[in-house]
Amino acid sequence: MNRRALIVYGLIAIAAIWLLANTLFVVDQRQQAIVVRLGEPVRVIHAPGQGGAGLNIKTPLVEDVIKFDRRNLALEADQEEVIAADQQRLVVDAFLRYRISDPLQYYRTLRDERTAQDRLERLVNSSLRQVLGSTNTPDIISGRRDALMQQSKLDVARRAKESRLGIEVIDLRIKRADLPAANEASVYRRMQTQRAQIAAQFRAQGEQQKREIIAGADKDVAITLATAQQQGETTRGEGDAIRTRIFAQSFGKDPGFAAFYRSMQAYEAGLGQGDTTLVLSPDSAFFRYFQNGPSGGSSRR
């Protein structure tokens, strides 16, 4: 075999390999494909609900293959500032889960994934502004978040269907809903002021209750002391009356002893401290019991 024949066979082999490479293609189980002839889609391979994965054939030089992911796709939307119904500004982060349900319609409307991501992000942000803009901030943050996300998901699905995007919306969620950084400081100050007012109100109520309790206790003490003093005076008066009656009875039986007892009381009152000085005549009646003893009184009589 001469050199020229080898070159011819080599060219034929290269042409055959090139022809096979541009005729055969593989569609993975995770993919779906559209065969495009001169810019126009002619058939879909391995779309949802269809088969066709594996080795396939196309016309070389005339047909091209465009592949799309068959799995669920994720879209991380950029932060969007939303004004709630109570005029409170919120920065919202959301994510979307979707799949390409109609690759032919997806290709005709969006062409590629980059365009689809941009279109879907604008659609999600618009829906969030509309749905969240009609709700108060507490409902967005915690109260009705699940219901609001379901409402926004249905709204995005409706808009995608009306726009013939060829996708199926699986889920839409808010990752974060916070105040803008410029508003956080003022909100924290307002919260601190509110808490300080509540604390001052509690302290004022506690102080008032303390004064009421103290006033009630003082009143009870005054009443108790007055009652006790009254009872003491009454008891003391009754005791003095009894003592006077006993003394009167005793004095009536022995007047001399009564005079002696009274003098002893006078001596105790006047001389009991030990530092009393009396200037009296020695024969004064005050000292008669010092001179004559208990019989001094009777001898004077």
Secondary structure, DSSP 8 states (H G I E B T S, - for coil): --HHHHHHHHHHHHHHHHHHHTTEEEE-TTEEEEEEETTEEEEEES-TT----EEEE--TTTEEEEEEE-S-EEEE---EEEE-TTS-EEEEEEEEEEEES-HHHHHHHH-SHHHHHHHHHHHHHHHHHHHHTTS-HHIIIIITHHHHHHHHHHHHHHHHHHTT--EEEEEEEEEEEE--HHHHHHHHHHHHHHHHHHHHHHHHHHHHHHHHHHHHHHHHHHHHHHHHHHHHHHHHHHHHHHHHHHHHHHHHH-HHHHHHHHHHHHHHHHHTTS-------TT-GGGHHHHHGGGHHHHH-
